[in-house]
Amino acid sequence: MPEQKDDPAFLYFPTDYRWSMGLLICLGGAPWTGVDIDEVNRVGRALVDKIGDDAAWFEEWTRMGDKIEARGRDAERAGHKLTAASCFVRASRYYQTGERFIHPRSQRSMDVYAKSVALFKEAAAIVRRPRIEPVEIPYENASLPALLVHPDPEATRGRPAPAMVFFDGFDVTKELQYGYGVPDLAARGVGCLIVDGPGNGESVRFRNLPLIAETERYATPVYDYLAGRGEFDSKRIGVMALSLGGYYAPRAASLEQRFACCVAWGAQWDYREIWARRLEALDSGKVLSLSVPPEHLQWVLGVSDRAAALKKLEGFRLDGIVQKMTCPFLLLHGAGDEQIPLAIAEKLFAAVGSKQKALKVFTREEGGFHHCQVDNPTIGVHYMWDWIADVLNA
C-alpha cells in the first residue's frame, strides 16, 4: 500500500502493507500476551533490508521465538513457572507471526507451527487467571481444536455464565486471537471459546479441513458444545469473529438463531468480489502487496489455482442471509480500512434484520482507523467487550 503521510497509524515497513500488518498483529497483543516492543523491534531491524523476502521473515521471527522459548525453559528449570508461561506465550506468538506468510508450507514451517501450539498449551496449564482449557469440538467426521477461556469466578459467583464463540479471520489462529483482549472479556465474567474453524489454524494445517462457506455447519456443533457444559447459560451464548469473520459470525447468527448476540469485528458482504478486485489490483501494479500472499487463498480453500478459488468464493455472500438475523448485532469498522471499504460495512449494517443493532466506525482522530483496529486494538476490544457484557447481562 502507498505510504500515507497524513496517517498517524504506525507502519513499520511503509512500503510493504503485508509485513506492516503482520508486525502490528503481533505487537497488538502486547497488553494481553506480554509481547515486548524491544523484541519485536529487534526482528524488524533485522528485516528492514529484506522487505518482501518471506523466507527471511520466517527465519527472523523463528529465531526470536527460539530465544524466548529458551529463556522460558531456563525459568522452568529454576522453578519460576509464571515467568516460563509468559515466555511460552510470547514465543508462540513470534513463531506464528513468522509462519503465516510461508507458501507452500514446508516441513520445518509446520514443525514450528506445531511447536507454537504446544508452547501455548504448556502456558495454559500454568496460568490460572484466566483459566485456559484446550478442548476439541465434535464436527462431522472430525473435530475442531479450540481454547475455552473460562470467566473470572469472582465475576460469575458460581452462576452459569454467558459466553462468546470467537471464530478466526482469514489468516489468524486461536492462539493469536487469544492475544486480542480475550483475558479482559473473561475478567468481565464472560467465557470465550476460540475456535480454529475449517480453513484456519490447526484445522487447515494438520486436519485437512478447508475453508467452507456454510459457517452454520460448524457453528451449530460449537454452540451445542458450549450449551452442553453446565457452567454456561445456554440462553446467553453469542458469536463473534474478525476480518473475514465479518462473514462467518453474521452468517452463523442468521442461520443458527440460538445465538444470543453477534459481533462482526470488521465487515464483509461479497468475498468473491473483494478477492477479484484484490488480484486485479495486484496484477496491474496498483498495489504492491496484500495482507497475505495470494497463494494463501488457494491453500485455505483446498484448490490449486486462482480460477478454482474464485469459483469456491461464489458462496461467500451475505445478501439474502443476514436479513434473517434477529439477535442483537454489533459491527465495528475502521473509517480508513484498506481491505474492506466503509461502504461495505454500511451495506451490511443496513441489510441485517435485527431490530437491536449498532455500527461503530472508528475515525482517524480517535484511533482504530484501520482494518479491525490493527492500529489500536485496545479501543476496539474495550468497545466490543462492554457491549457484549451489557447485552448478555441485560
Stockholm file with secondary structure:
# STOCKHOLM 1.0

chainA/1-394         MPEQKDDPAFLYFPTDYRWSMGLLICLGGAPWTGVDIDEVNRVGRALVDKIGDDAAWFEEWTRMGDKIEARGRDAERAGHKLTAASCFVRASRYYQTGERFIHPRSQRSMDVYAKSVALFKEAAAIVRRPRIEPVEIPYENASLPALLVHPDPEATRGRPAPAMVFFDGFDVTKELQYGYGVPDLAARGVGCLIVDGPGNGESVRFRNLPLIAETERYATPVYDYLAGRGEFDSKRIGVMALSLGGYYAPRAASLEQRFACCVAWGAQWDYREIWARRLEALDSGKVLSLSVPPEHLQWVLGVSDRAAALKKLEGFRLDGIVQKMTCPFLLLHGAGDEQIPLAIAEKLFAAVGSKQKALKVFTREEGGFHHCQVDNPTIGVHYMWDWIADVLNA
#=GR chainA/1-394 SS CCCCTTCCSCCSSTTCHHHHHHHHHHHTTHHHHCCCHHHHHHHHHHHTTSTTCHHHHHHHHHHHHHHHHHHHHHHHHTTCHHHHHHHHHHHHHHHHHHHTTCSSCCHHHHHHHHHHHHHHHHHHHHCBTTBEEEEEEEETTEEEEEEEECCCHHHHTTSCEEEEEEECCSSCCHHHHHTTTHHHHHHTTCEEEEECCTTSHHHHHHSCCCCCSCTHHHHHHHHHHHHTSTTEEEEEEEEEEETTHHHHHHHHHHHSTTCSCEEEESCCSBHHHHHHHHHHHHHHTSCSCCSSCTHHHHHHHTCSSHHHHHHHGGGCBCTTTGGGCCSCEEEEEETTCSSSCHHHHHHHHHHCCCSSEEEEEECTTTSCCSGGGTTCHHHHHHHHHHHHHHHHTC
#=GC SS_cons         CCCCTTCCSCCSSTTCHHHHHHHHHHHTTHHHHCCCHHHHHHHHHHHTTSTTCHHHHHHHHHHHHHHHHHHHHHHHHTTCHHHHHHHHHHHHHHHHHHHTTCSSCCHHHHHHHHHHHHHHHHHHHHCBTTBEEEEEEEETTEEEEEEEECCCHHHHTTSCEEEEEEECCSSCCHHHHHTTTHHHHHHTTCEEEEECCTTSHHHHHHSCCCCCSCTHHHHHHHHHHHHTSTTEEEEEEEEEEETTHHHHHHHHHHHSTTCSCEEEESCCSBHHHHHHHHHHHHHHTSCSCCSSCTHHHHHHHTCSSHHHHHHHGGGCBCTTTGGGCCSCEEEEEETTCSSSCHHHHHHHHHHCCCSSEEEEEECTTTSCCSGGGTTCHHHHHHHHHHHHHHHHTC
//
